[in-house]
Amino acid sequence: MKASLSLLSAVATLTLAAGAAQAAAPQADQLMNGRSAYGVPAAGIQADKVVDVKDGGSLNIDCGQTVEFRDGGKSFTWKFDSVQHRAVNLAQIAPSGFGAKGFVVHVSRNEAEGN
């Protein structure tokens, strides 16, 4: 009986530890430090570009650029500092309720990064 309780306790401990490890693991769009793999919100920073997203579409930018996105009376600013230099669906980084559906930002290397 005592051995059964010890085994049950060990299994419960391992199950809880595995769950905690999964909860702490970064998502595909996050770096190990918890930040977005696409850059950072940049409220209060002068934007390099201002884009209205209401009609959908796409935008080509260089890594390191800051963009203010507008949708009617809503807006947010984002600095694209991406390690992977790939297309970003704006809905992945936009605040909740922002109409970013179908808008894609293509991030290229900047001149300082080389080819």
MDTraj code that builds the backbone (N, CA, C; nanometers):
import mdtraj as md
import numpy as np

residues = "MET LYS ALA SER LEU SER LEU LEU SER ALA VAL ALA THR LEU THR LEU ALA ALA GLY ALA ALA GLN ALA ALA ALA PRO GLN ALA ASP GLN LEU MET ASN GLY ARG SER ALA TYR GLY VAL PRO ALA ALA GLY ILE GLN ALA ASP LYS VAL VAL ASP VAL LYS ASP GLY GLY SER LEU ASN ILE ASP CYS GLY GLN THR VAL GLU PHE ARG ASP GLY GLY LYS SER PHE THR TRP LYS PHE ASP SER VAL GLN HIS ARG ALA VAL ASN LEU ALA GLN ILE ALA PRO SER GLY PHE GLY ALA LYS GLY PHE VAL VAL HIS VAL SER ARG ASN GLU ALA GLU GLY ASN".split()
xyz = np.array([
    [0.0817, -0.1185, 0.0000],
    [0.0000, 0.0000, 0.0000],
    [0.0866, 0.1256, 0.0000],
    [0.1934, 0.1247, 0.0840],
    [0.2828, 0.2387, 0.0931],
    [0.3573, 0.2586, -0.0399],
    [0.3979, 0.1470, -0.1029],
    [0.4677, 0.1545, -0.2309],
    [0.3758, 0.2098, -0.3388],
    [0.2472, 0.1730, -0.3353],
    [0.1504, 0.2226, -0.4332],
    [0.1322, 0.3724, -0.4197],
    [0.1258, 0.4232, -0.2962],
    [0.1109, 0.5665, -0.2732],
    [0.2345, 0.6421, -0.3208],
    [0.3529, 0.5859, -0.2988],
    [0.4765, 0.6500, -0.3438],
    [0.4820, 0.6561, -0.4960],
    [0.4416, 0.5465, -0.5612],
    [0.4395, 0.5436, -0.7062],
    [0.3386, 0.6443, -0.7601],
    [0.2210, 0.6481, -0.7005],
    [0.1175, 0.7425, -0.7418],
    [0.1656, 0.8864, -0.7234],
    [0.2316, 0.9130, -0.6139],
    [0.2854, 1.0458, -0.5866],
    [0.3919, 1.0840, -0.6891],
    [0.4780, 0.9898, -0.7250],
    [0.5823, 1.0152, -0.8235],
    [0.5223, 1.0441, -0.9609],
    [0.4204, 0.9693, -1.0007],
    [0.3544, 0.9906, -1.1290],
    [0.2876, 1.1280, -1.1315],
    [0.2209, 1.1636, -1.0227],
    [0.1552, 1.2943, -1.0150],
    [0.2574, 1.4073, -1.0250],
    [0.3695, 1.3922, -0.9586],
    [0.4748, 1.4940, -0.9623],
    [0.5299, 1.5101, -1.1031],
    [0.5551, 1.3978, -1.1714],
    [0.6057, 1.4031, -1.3083],
    [0.5045, 1.4660, -1.4036],
    [0.3783, 1.4355, -1.3847],
    [0.2726, 1.4917, -1.4689],
    [0.2648, 1.6432, -1.4509],
    [0.2710, 1.6897, -1.3276],
    [0.2679, 1.8334, -1.3011],
    [0.3909, 1.9024, -1.3582],
    [0.5065, 1.8402, -1.3450],
    [0.6300, 1.8983, -1.3971],
    [0.6255, 1.9082, -1.5491],
    [0.5737, 1.8065, -1.6142],
    [0.5626, 1.8081, -1.7604],
    [0.4672, 1.9179, -1.8054],
    [0.3564, 1.9348, -1.7351],
    [0.2610, 2.0406, -1.7671],
    [0.3215, 2.1779, -1.7495],
    [0.3990, 2.1966, -1.6442],
    [0.4653, 2.3250, -1.6206],
    [0.5688, 2.3536, -1.7281],
    [0.6404, 2.2528, -1.7720],
    [0.7405, 2.2708, -1.8766],
    [0.6744, 2.3109, -2.0074],
    [0.5602, 2.2507, -2.0395],
    [0.4882, 2.2873, -2.1606],
    [0.4383, 2.4297, -2.1522],
    [0.3864, 2.4701, -2.0377],
    [0.3357, 2.6054, -2.0211],
    [0.4479, 2.7070, -2.0328],
    [0.5683, 2.6718, -1.9892],
    [0.6809, 2.7645, -1.9918],
    [0.7515, 2.7668, -2.1277],
    [0.7307, 2.6664, -2.2106],
    [0.7970, 2.6602, -2.3401],
    [0.7466, 2.7722, -2.4305],
    [0.8365, 2.8374, -2.5045],
    [0.7946, 2.9455, -2.5926],
    [0.7111, 2.8926, -2.7091],
    [0.6197, 2.9751, -2.7571],
    [0.5401, 2.9392, -2.8726],
    [0.6248, 2.9608, -2.9972],
    [0.5775, 2.9146, -3.1101],
    [0.6538, 2.9250, -3.2345],
    [0.6851, 3.0701, -3.2704],
    [0.5999, 3.1641, -3.2317],
    [0.6191, 3.3044, -3.2639],
    [0.6931, 3.3807, -3.1549],
    [0.7462, 3.3085, -3.0549],
    [0.8154, 3.3733, -2.9447],
    [0.9597, 3.3257, -2.9345],
    [1.0440, 3.4179, -2.8908],
    [1.1819, 3.3823, -2.8615],
    [1.1876, 3.3221, -2.7219],
    [1.3016, 3.2701, -2.6829],
    [1.3153, 3.2079, -2.5517],
    [1.2893, 3.3061, -2.4372],
    [1.3115, 3.4363, -2.4606],
    [1.2885, 3.5357, -2.3563],
    [1.1423, 3.5807, -2.3488],
    [1.0551, 3.5207, -2.4312],
    [0.9135, 3.5521, -2.4295],
    [0.8725, 3.6632, -2.5253],
    [0.9680, 3.7298, -2.5865],
    [0.9362, 3.8372, -2.6813],
    [0.8954, 3.7792, -2.8157],
    [0.8260, 3.8604, -2.8932],
    [0.7829, 3.8195, -3.0256],
    [0.9032, 3.8004, -3.1177],
    [0.8957, 3.7002, -3.2028],
    [1.0012, 3.6746, -3.3013],
    [0.9976, 3.7776, -3.4139],
    [0.8950, 3.8636, -3.4153],
    [0.8782, 3.9600, -3.5229],
    [0.9197, 4.1014, -3.4856],
    [0.9519, 4.1265, -3.3608],
    [0.9902, 4.2605, -3.3187],
    [0.9200, 4.2987, -3.1897],
    [0.9006, 4.4299, -3.1708],
    [0.8429, 4.4784, -3.0457],
    [0.7449, 4.5916, -3.0709],
    [0.6429, 4.6053, -2.9828],
    [0.5555, 4.7231, -2.9913],
    [0.6403, 4.8481, -2.9722],
    [0.6063, 4.9546, -3.0402],
    [0.6912, 5.0736, -3.0372],
    [0.6099, 5.1999, -3.0128],
    [0.5231, 5.1978, -2.9135],
    [0.4426, 5.3155, -2.8813],
    [0.5339, 5.4327, -2.8464],
    [0.5024, 5.5484, -2.9004],
    [0.5793, 5.6681, -2.8704],
    [0.7036, 5.6869, -2.9546],
    [0.7317, 5.5954, -3.0458],
    [0.8494, 5.6061, -3.1329],
    [0.8030, 5.6553, -3.2705],
    [0.8789, 5.7468, -3.3284],
    [0.8484, 5.7984, -3.4613],
    [0.8540, 5.6844, -3.5633],
    [0.7469, 5.6672, -3.6375],
    [0.7404, 5.5598, -3.7368],
    [0.8116, 5.5993, -3.8654],
    [0.8756, 5.5022, -3.9275],
    [0.9373, 5.5225, -4.0585],
    [0.8308, 5.5269, -4.1678],
    [0.7212, 5.4539, -4.1448],
    [0.6109, 5.4468, -4.2412],
    [0.4796, 5.4451, -4.1648],
    [0.3740, 5.4986, -4.2293],
    [0.2383, 5.4917, -4.1756],
    [0.1531, 5.4245, -4.2818],
    [0.0814, 5.3182, -4.2413],
    [0.0068, 5.2368, -4.3373],
    [-0.1363, 5.2176, -4.2889],
    [-0.2330, 5.2391, -4.3795],
    [-0.3735, 5.2114, -4.3498],
    [-0.4028, 5.0702, -4.3992],
    [-0.4514, 4.9845, -4.3111],
    [-0.4703, 4.8437, -4.3464],
    [-0.6143, 4.8076, -4.3829],
    [-0.7035, 4.9055, -4.3893],
    [-0.8462, 4.8748, -4.4072],
    [-0.8773, 4.7984, -4.5346],
    [-0.7957, 4.8120, -4.6366],
    [-0.8220, 4.7425, -4.7625],
    [-0.7417, 4.6140, -4.7781],
    [-0.6692, 4.5740, -4.6747],
    [-0.5866, 4.4542, -4.6841],
    [-0.4621, 4.4827, -4.7655],
    [-0.3953, 4.3806, -4.8066],
    [-0.2767, 4.3981, -4.8893],
    [-0.1497, 4.3553, -4.8199],
    [-0.0389, 4.4192, -4.8611],
    [0.0901, 4.3822, -4.8043],
    [0.1821, 4.5033, -4.8020],
    [0.2926, 4.4867, -4.7334],
    [0.3911, 4.5927, -4.7179],
    [0.5287, 4.5295, -4.7192],
    [0.6229, 4.5910, -4.7905],
    [0.7623, 4.5475, -4.7918],
    [0.8433, 4.6460, -4.7094],
    [0.9158, 4.5954, -4.6099],
    [0.9991, 4.6808, -4.5263],
    [1.1338, 4.6134, -4.5017],
    [1.2262, 4.6906, -4.4465],
    [1.3551, 4.6358, -4.4057],
    [1.3529, 4.6111, -4.2561],
    [1.4250, 4.5108, -4.2129],
    [1.4372, 4.4804, -4.0715],
    [1.4885, 4.6042, -3.9980],
    [1.4292, 4.6330, -3.8842],
    [1.4663, 4.7495, -3.8052],
    [1.3748, 4.8682, -3.8249],
    [1.2920, 4.8650, -3.9294],
    [1.2002, 4.9759, -3.9520],
    [1.0823, 4.9705, -3.8554],
    [1.0292, 5.0898, -3.8270],
    [0.9134, 5.1037, -3.7390],
    [0.7961, 5.1500, -3.8242],
    [0.6814, 5.0827, -3.8072],
    [0.5639, 5.1122, -3.8881],
    [0.4443, 5.1386, -3.7975],
    [0.3710, 5.2455, -3.8292],
    [0.2434, 5.2707, -3.7614],
    [0.1332, 5.2170, -3.8519],
    [0.0525, 5.1280, -3.7980],
    [-0.0590, 5.0703, -3.8720],
    [-0.1872, 5.1370, -3.8257],
    [-0.2724, 5.1755, -3.9203],
    [-0.3992, 5.2408, -3.8884],
    [-0.5147, 5.1625, -3.9488],
    [-0.6225, 5.1606, -3.8735],
    [-0.7474, 5.0990, -3.9192],
    [-0.8605, 5.1855, -3.8638],
    [-0.9060, 5.2808, -3.9454],
    [-1.0060, 5.3753, -3.8961],
    [-0.9468, 5.4593, -3.7836],
    [-1.0125, 5.4600, -3.6678],
    [-0.9637, 5.5355, -3.5534],
    [-0.8642, 5.4603, -3.4675],
    [-0.8344, 5.3364, -3.5019],
    [-0.7403, 5.2550, -3.4236],
    [-0.6021, 5.2592, -3.4885],
    [-0.4988, 5.2498, -3.4047],
    [-0.3640, 5.2418, -3.4587],
    [-0.2711, 5.1756, -3.3571],
    [-0.1619, 5.1221, -3.4070],
    [-0.0546, 5.0722, -3.3219],
    [0.0750, 5.0810, -3.4013],
    [0.1852, 5.0892, -3.3286],
    [0.3168, 5.1033, -3.3915],
    [0.4020, 4.9829, -3.3525],
    [0.4763, 4.9316, -3.4498],
    [0.5565, 4.8112, -3.4290],
    [0.6938, 4.8300, -3.4920],
    [0.7978, 4.7933, -3.4191],
    [0.9339, 4.7919, -3.4741],
    [0.9657, 4.6488, -3.5141],
    [0.9887, 4.6286, -3.6428],
    [1.0182, 4.4956, -3.6951],
    [1.1664, 4.4669, -3.6778],
    [1.1962, 4.3787, -3.5856],
    [1.3326, 4.3391, -3.5556],
    [1.3334, 4.1868, -3.5565],
    [1.3265, 4.1329, -3.6759],
    [1.3065, 3.9900, -3.6940],
    [1.4357, 3.9184, -3.7298],
    [1.4625, 3.8121, -3.6627],
    [1.5804, 3.7315, -3.6925],
    [1.5605, 3.6544, -3.8227],
    [1.4390, 3.6165, -3.8495],
    [1.4111, 3.5254, -3.9607],
    [1.3828, 3.5942, -4.0935],
    [1.3554, 3.7246, -4.0928],
    [1.3308, 3.7990, -4.2160],
    [1.2302, 3.7270, -4.3060],
    [1.1115, 3.7150, -4.2554],
    [1.0081, 3.6457, -4.3336],
    [0.8775, 3.7240, -4.3277],
    [0.7807, 3.6774, -4.4013],
    [0.6498, 3.7429, -4.4032],
    [0.5801, 3.7248, -4.2685],
    [0.5128, 3.8314, -4.2249],
    [0.4409, 3.8305, -4.0979],
    [0.2956, 3.8653, -4.1254],
    [0.2057, 3.7777, -4.0853],
    [0.0641, 3.8089, -4.0926],
    [0.0372, 3.9112, -3.9834],
    [-0.0105, 4.0294, -4.0196],
    [-0.0269, 4.1383, -3.9234],
    [-0.1177, 4.0997, -3.8072],
    [-0.2122, 4.0121, -3.8300],
    [-0.3020, 3.9683, -3.7226],
    [-0.2253, 3.9006, -3.6085],
    [-0.1053, 3.8478, -3.6357],
    [-0.0253, 3.7813, -3.5321],
    [0.0328, 3.8792, -3.4313],
    [0.0492, 4.0048, -3.4705],
    [0.1110, 4.1024, -3.3807],
    [0.0182, 4.2170, -3.3430],
    [-0.0921, 4.2311, -3.4139],
    [-0.1849, 4.3427, -3.3894],
    [-0.2599, 4.3243, -3.2576],
    [-0.2952, 4.4366, -3.1954],
    [-0.3766, 4.4274, -3.0735],
    [-0.5134, 4.3662, -3.1038],
    [-0.5736, 4.3103, -3.0029],
    [-0.7064, 4.2504, -3.0173],
    [-0.8048, 4.3549, -3.0695],
    [-0.8847, 4.3168, -3.1668],
    [-0.9855, 4.4065, -3.2218],
    [-0.9365, 4.4939, -3.3354],
    [-0.8080, 4.4857, -3.3674],
    [-0.7540, 4.5639, -3.4779],
    [-0.7810, 4.4890, -3.6072],
    [-0.8331, 4.5553, -3.7087],
    [-0.8710, 4.4909, -3.8347],
    [-0.7530, 4.4630, -3.9249],
    [-0.6745, 4.3635, -3.8911],
    [-0.5524, 4.3337, -3.9674],
    [-0.5663, 4.2097, -4.0539],
    [-0.6844, 4.1556, -4.0633],
    [-0.7025, 4.0296, -4.1350],
    [-0.6585, 4.0417, -4.2811],
    [-0.5729, 3.9500, -4.3214],
    [-0.5292, 3.9443, -4.4604],
    [-0.4152, 4.0381, -4.4955],
    [-0.3649, 4.1170, -4.4007],
    [-0.2553, 4.2080, -4.4296],
    [-0.1243, 4.1392, -4.3931],
    [-0.0269, 4.1435, -4.4843],
    [0.1006, 4.0753, -4.4640],
    [0.2153, 4.1756, -4.4760],
    [0.3112, 4.1636, -4.3854],
    [0.4311, 4.2478, -4.3889],
    [0.5500, 4.1584, -4.4251],
    [0.6193, 4.1934, -4.5318],
    [0.7370, 4.1183, -4.5764],
    [0.8612, 4.1902, -4.5241],
    [0.9358, 4.1228, -4.4388],
    [1.0533, 4.1827, -4.3748],
    [1.1798, 4.1311, -4.4429],
    [1.2576, 4.2247, -4.4971],
    [1.3848, 4.1912, -4.5622],
    [1.5011, 4.2345, -4.4743],
    [1.6172, 4.1815, -4.5022],
    [1.7383, 4.2255, -4.4317],
    [1.7615, 4.3730, -4.4613],
    [1.8174, 4.4458, -4.3656],
    [1.8540, 4.5839, -4.3927],
    [1.9982, 4.5894, -4.4436],
    [2.0432, 4.7060, -4.4877],
    [2.1764, 4.7185, -4.5470],
    [2.2875, 4.6771, -4.4512],
    [2.2723, 4.7055, -4.3236],
    [2.3751, 4.6727, -4.2258],
    [2.3911, 4.5219, -4.2049],
    [2.2875, 4.4467, -4.2368],
    [2.2916, 4.3004, -4.2174],
    [2.3544, 4.2276, -4.3349],
    [2.3709, 4.2936, -4.4463],
    [2.4275, 4.2286, -4.5636],
    [2.3260, 4.1383, -4.6312],
    [2.3738, 4.0558, -4.7218],
    [2.2840, 3.9681, -4.7966],
    [2.2685, 3.8411, -4.7282],
])
top = md.Topology()
chain = top.add_chain()
for i, resn in enumerate(residues, 1):
    res = top.add_residue(resn, chain, resSeq=i)
    for name in ("N", "CA", "C"):
        top.add_atom(name, md.element.get_by_symbol(name[0]), res)
traj = md.Trajectory(xyz[None], top)
